[in-house]
């Protein structure tokens, strides 16, 4: 079980990245039934080319060696309650 699964998120590894879905929350519309994002790992040029996780819209999440931090950020972004409270608090 991954850290993302511990938050109740579903994951699918695809060629373009790791797609993460929060199937427990309704999405914004019929085209997006649940909050989701595809996370990629690539070099961050403004950090000396070190590997970082990024959202599908190109926002940096965390350094690639900060897996727990990245999972928490993805979980809260997708509206998943964490042990520290509910997302968005």
C-alpha positions, -999 to +999 in steps of 0.1 A: +000+000+000+013+034-009+011+066+011-016+078-014-036+047-009-034+053+029-052+086+022-080+067+004-068+078-031-068+056-062-037+056-084-029+044-119+006+045-133+004+057-169+030+065-195+025+102-189+027+100-150+009+088-120-028+096-121-043+101-086-081+102-081-102+110-050-133+089-058-148+097-024-155+133-034-176+147-062-159+166-090-169+199-104-190+187-133-201+158-155-167+158-174-148+156-141-167+132-118-140+132-091-110+154-082-079+140-100-044+150-111-015+134-130+018+137-111+050+137-130+087+137-119+111+159-139+141+182-135+133+216-119+155+240-138+153+268-111+166+243-085+197+232-103+180+205-124+171+184-093+142+160-096+108+173-084+072+161-085+049+184-105+011+187-110-005+183-144-006+221-147+031+224-141+032+235-104+060+220-083+048+197-055+080+186-037+115+174-043+115+138-056+131+125-024+103+141-003+077+114-011+057+117+022+055+155+017+044+151-019+017+126-010+003+149+017+002+178-007-015+158-034-040+144-009-049+178+005-051+193-030-076+166-040-097+172-009-087+142+012-090+145+050-057+139+067-048+131+103-041+168+108-076+178+099-097+182+067-083+195+035-086+232+030-085+240+067 
